[in-house]
């Protein structure tokens, strides 16, 4: 049981490039989330999904896109990378509902230069 | 959203109990209190959660005041590996209950 798996672990992008951060979970969770964490700061919600085919914006969605075609996968797409997107990105999943816990991946450290 | 207030940082001695306070004075009756922690560079880790009653698991105890306006996370015998940022979170209302909102948390440093 791998839990939440994120790839890649590290990536350096040039300004204007695009990339997709991958996230997969094997717990059959309906809810999945993408967060970013800037150095010394708390986590900020980018996008979330409550099930396959359903996504919604969080606090800081600008510059990102997501899709949820399967229960297991929730990729995050960065179009036209900017230095402000330098951050650590965490994916998480939960069964859902008020009384459940979330499981987090180990993060993707992204640097845009 | 019910917001939470936590101290920015605290130290504790290895082997002693660490008591982490959290204020959530605007909490609603059906909102749970969750605690997560984040050890440096790792993804956040779930610790414990509760609604009204005190809760205990293998990691920690959660004490919630009777009026539910505050709570305390207790790490009974802190070790150096407990050094982390601890987040107190209140889950938002039903209909919006799938989002976890993290604040700045409390940076806990366990000293030998």
Interface residues (C-beta under 8 A of the other chain):
Chain A: X4 X31 X33 X35 X41 X42 X43 X44 X45 X48 X50 X58 X59 X88 X90 X92 X94 X96 X97 X98 X99 X101 X102 X103 X104 X105 X106 X107
Chain B: X30 X31 X32 X34 X36 X41 X42 X43 X44 X45 X46 X49 X51 X87 X91 X94 X97 X98 X99 X100 X101 X102 X103 X104 X105
